[in-house]
Amino acid sequence: MEIAPGTRALVTGASRGIGAAIARTLAAEGWPVGVNYRSDAAGAEGVVEQIADDGGRAFAVQADISDPGAAEALFKAVEDELGPVLVLVNNAGVRADGLSPQIDDEDWAKVIDTNLTAAFRLTRRALRPMIRTRFGRIVNIASIVGIEKANPGQANYAASKAGLVAMTKTVATEVARRNVTVNAVAPGLIDTDMTEGLRDGLLNLVPARRAGTPEEVAACVRFLTSDDAGYVTGVCLTVDGGLTA
């Protein structure tokens, strides 16, 4: 299955960390990339500038993906600026940690709405042109806490990521015959702002004895969106230095 001509990519939460690395990596493959951000306009513009400096094309687009109307508006903005989106990476995510008796309804809803419900809405919107074109790649950024490695204080985050993996597998079976693949990547301890406060407690548990880099996660996304992964769908690839081995 060859990459469809005119392919464009959209990466959510791409102003920094893993999302920024994914945007840069996909742009290096020659695809124009929509760089979504919620509030960090300067970070997103910085990613766009880096991509342009390297000879690629990118476009920063603001949207709070937890807003029910964001999916349609976000896709329309990217389609108007760059063209059809046939690669979607659902990377945006939030944490609101606390032991289960301390997590209130607001913190539960915020994490589920951003990490899971928004990813579903974006996936649903992305599938329309993908099915028509008979080509598409969707990659959801999950987490090892949602599949194998419980982390106290993250019941809401773990639930959102476990749901994301289950959704990935189900949607993959629904659209496989249309040459659309849907996969997930589950990072472990990665050196980003999201892991602040977690590194010291986890580092000694990682067999590789180091945190991963955003670029190492991005490399896995690059594979899953490539021609080489045309027969790979419904999988969750862990990137954790052996933490869940």
C-alpha positions as CSV (number, residue, x, y, z in Angstrom):
1,M,0.0,0.0,0.0
2,E,1.7,3.2,-1.2
3,I,1.3,6.6,0.5
4,A,-1.5,8.5,-1.3
5,P,-0.3,11.5,-3.3
6,G,-0.9,14.9,-1.7
7,T,-0.9,13.5,1.8
8,R,-1.0,16.0,4.6
9,A,-0.6,15.3,8.3
10,L,-2.2,16.8,11.4
11,V,-0.5,16.4,14.8
12,T,-2.4,17.6,17.9
13,G,-0.5,19.0,20.9
14,A,2.5,19.7,18.7
15,S,3.9,22.9,20.2
16,R,6.5,21.0,22.3
17,G,7.7,17.6,23.5
18,I,6.6,14.4,21.8
19,G,4.1,16.3,19.5
20,A,6.7,18.7,18.3
21,A,9.2,15.9,17.6
22,I,6.5,14.0,15.6
23,A,5.6,17.1,13.6
24,R,9.2,17.6,12.7
25,T,9.7,13.9,11.8
26,L,6.7,13.7,9.6
27,A,7.6,17.0,7.8
28,A,11.0,15.4,7.1
29,E,9.2,12.7,5.2
30,G,8.0,15.4,2.9
31,W,4.4,15.9,4.2
32,P,3.0,19.3,5.0
33,V,2.0,19.2,8.7
34,G,-0.7,21.0,10.7
35,V,0.8,21.9,14.1
36,N,-2.0,22.1,16.5
37,Y,-1.7,23.9,19.8
38,R,-4.0,25.0,22.6
39,S,-2.3,27.9,24.2
40,D,1.5,27.9,23.4
41,A,1.4,29.9,20.1
42,A,5.1,30.8,20.4
43,G,6.0,27.1,20.8
44,A,3.9,26.1,17.8
45,E,5.3,28.9,15.6
46,G,8.8,27.8,16.7
47,V,8.1,24.2,15.4
48,V,6.8,25.6,12.1
49,E,10.0,27.7,11.8
50,Q,12.2,24.7,12.4
51,I,10.3,22.7,9.8
52,A,10.6,25.5,7.3
53,D,14.3,25.9,8.0
54,D,14.7,22.2,7.2
55,G,12.9,22.7,3.8
56,G,9.5,21.4,4.9
57,R,6.1,23.0,5.1
58,A,3.9,23.5,8.2
59,F,1.1,25.5,9.5
60,A,0.3,26.3,13.2
61,V,-3.4,26.1,14.1
62,Q,-5.0,26.8,17.4
63,A,-7.7,24.7,18.9
64,D,-8.7,23.3,22.3
65,I,-9.5,19.8,21.2
66,S,-11.6,19.2,24.3
67,D,-14.2,21.6,22.8
68,P,-16.9,19.5,21.0
69,G,-16.7,21.7,17.9
70,A,-13.0,21.7,17.7
71,A,-12.6,18.7,15.4
72,E,-14.5,20.1,12.5
73,A,-13.0,23.6,12.8
74,L,-9.4,22.2,13.2
75,F,-9.7,19.9,10.1
76,K,-11.3,22.7,8.0
77,A,-8.5,25.1,8.9
78,V,-5.8,22.6,8.0
79,E,-7.6,21.5,4.8
80,D,-8.0,25.1,3.7
81,E,-4.3,25.9,4.3
82,L,-2.6,22.6,3.3
83,G,-5.0,20.2,1.7
84,P,-6.5,16.9,2.6
85,V,-5.4,15.4,5.9
86,L,-4.7,11.7,5.5
87,V,-2.4,11.2,8.5
88,L,-3.7,12.0,12.0
89,V,-1.6,11.8,15.1
90,N,-3.7,12.2,18.3
91,N,-1.0,13.3,20.6
92,A,-2.5,16.1,22.8
93,G,-3.0,15.0,26.4
94,V,-3.3,16.4,29.9
95,R,-2.7,15.1,33.4
96,A,-4.6,16.0,36.6
97,D,-3.0,13.6,39.1
98,G,-4.2,12.7,42.5
99,L,-5.1,9.6,44.5
100,S,-8.5,8.3,43.6
101,P,-10.3,9.8,46.7
102,Q,-8.9,13.2,45.8
103,I,-9.8,13.3,42.0
104,D,-13.0,15.4,41.7
105,D,-15.4,15.2,38.8
106,E,-13.8,18.2,37.1
107,D,-10.4,16.6,37.0
108,W,-11.8,13.3,35.9
109,A,-13.8,14.9,33.1
110,K,-10.9,17.2,32.0
111,V,-8.6,14.2,31.4
112,I,-11.1,11.9,29.8
113,D,-12.5,14.7,27.5
114,T,-9.0,15.7,26.3
115,N,-7.2,12.4,26.1
116,L,-10.0,10.1,24.9
117,T,-13.2,11.9,23.8
118,A,-11.3,14.4,21.7
119,A,-9.3,11.7,20.1
120,F,-12.5,9.9,19.1
121,R,-14.0,13.1,17.6
122,L,-10.8,13.8,15.6
123,T,-10.6,10.2,14.5
124,R,-14.3,10.2,13.4
125,R,-13.7,13.4,11.4
126,A,-10.5,12.1,9.9
127,L,-12.0,8.9,8.6
128,R,-14.3,10.5,6.1
129,P,-11.7,11.6,3.6
130,M,-9.5,8.6,4.4
131,I,-12.2,6.1,3.5
132,R,-13.1,8.1,0.3
133,T,-9.4,8.1,-0.7
134,R,-8.9,4.5,0.4
135,F,-5.8,5.5,2.3
136,G,-5.2,6.8,5.8
137,R,-2.9,6.6,8.8
138,I,-4.1,7.3,12.4
139,V,-1.7,7.0,15.3
140,N,-2.9,7.5,18.9
141,I,-0.3,8.4,21.6
142,A,-1.3,6.2,24.6
143,S,0.8,5.4,27.6
144,I,2.2,2.3,29.4
145,V,0.1,3.3,32.4
146,G,-3.0,2.5,30.4
147,I,-2.0,-1.0,29.4
148,E,0.5,-2.6,31.7
149,K,2.1,-0.4,34.3
150,A,-0.1,1.1,37.0
151,N,1.0,4.4,38.5
152,P,-0.7,5.4,41.7
153,G,-2.3,8.8,41.4
154,Q,-3.2,8.5,37.8
155,A,-6.6,6.7,37.7
156,N,-8.1,9.3,35.3
157,Y,-5.0,9.4,33.1
158,A,-4.7,5.6,33.0
159,A,-8.4,5.2,32.2
160,S,-8.2,7.6,29.3
161,K,-5.2,5.9,27.8
162,A,-6.6,2.4,28.3
163,G,-9.7,3.6,26.5
164,L,-7.6,5.0,23.7
165,V,-5.9,1.7,23.1
166,A,-9.2,-0.1,23.1
167,M,-10.7,2.4,20.7
168,T,-7.6,2.0,18.5
169,K,-8.1,-1.7,18.1
170,T,-11.8,-1.5,17.4
171,V,-11.6,1.3,14.8
172,A,-8.7,-0.5,13.1
173,T,-10.9,-3.5,12.5
174,E,-13.7,-1.3,11.1
175,V,-11.6,0.4,8.4
176,A,-8.9,-2.1,7.5
177,R,-10.4,-3.1,4.2
178,R,-10.4,0.5,3.2
179,N,-6.6,0.6,3.5
180,V,-6.7,2.8,6.6
181,T,-4.5,1.7,9.5
182,V,-5.1,2.7,13.1
183,N,-2.4,2.1,15.7
184,A,-1.2,3.3,19.0
185,V,2.2,4.1,20.6
186,A,2.6,3.8,24.3
187,P,5.5,5.7,25.7
188,G,7.0,5.0,29.0
189,L,9.3,7.5,30.8
190,I,10.1,10.1,28.2
191,D,12.0,13.3,28.9
192,T,9.3,15.9,28.5
193,D,7.4,18.5,30.6
194,M,4.6,15.9,31.1
195,T,6.9,13.7,33.1
196,E,8.1,16.3,35.6
197,G,7.8,14.9,39.1
198,L,7.8,11.3,37.8
199,R,11.3,10.7,36.6
200,D,13.1,10.2,40.0
201,G,10.7,7.6,41.1
202,L,10.7,5.6,37.8
203,L,14.2,5.9,36.5
204,N,15.6,3.1,38.6
205,L,12.9,0.8,37.3
206,V,13.7,1.3,33.7
207,P,16.1,-1.5,32.5
208,A,17.7,1.0,30.0
209,R,18.5,3.2,33.0
210,R,17.6,6.4,31.1
211,A,14.5,8.3,30.0
212,G,13.5,8.1,26.4
213,T,13.6,11.0,24.0
214,P,10.6,12.5,22.1
215,E,12.5,11.7,18.9
216,E,12.5,8.0,19.8
217,V,8.7,8.1,20.1
218,A,8.5,10.0,16.8
219,A,10.6,7.4,15.0
220,C,7.9,4.8,15.9
221,V,5.2,7.1,14.6
222,R,7.1,7.5,11.4
223,F,7.2,3.8,10.9
224,L,3.5,3.4,11.6
225,T,2.7,6.1,9.0
226,S,5.0,4.7,6.4
227,D,4.6,2.4,3.4
228,D,6.4,-0.3,5.4
229,A,3.6,-0.4,7.9
230,G,0.8,-0.9,5.4
231,Y,-0.1,-4.3,6.9
232,V,0.3,-3.2,10.5
233,T,-3.0,-2.1,12.2
234,G,-4.6,-2.4,15.6
235,V,-1.4,-2.7,17.5
236,C,0.0,-0.8,20.4
237,L,3.7,-0.3,20.3
238,T,5.5,0.3,23.6
239,V,8.5,2.7,23.7
240,D,9.7,2.3,27.3
241,G,13.3,1.1,27.6
242,G,12.1,-2.3,28.8
243,L,10.0,-1.0,31.7
244,T,7.0,-3.3,30.9
245,A,9.2,-6.2,29.7
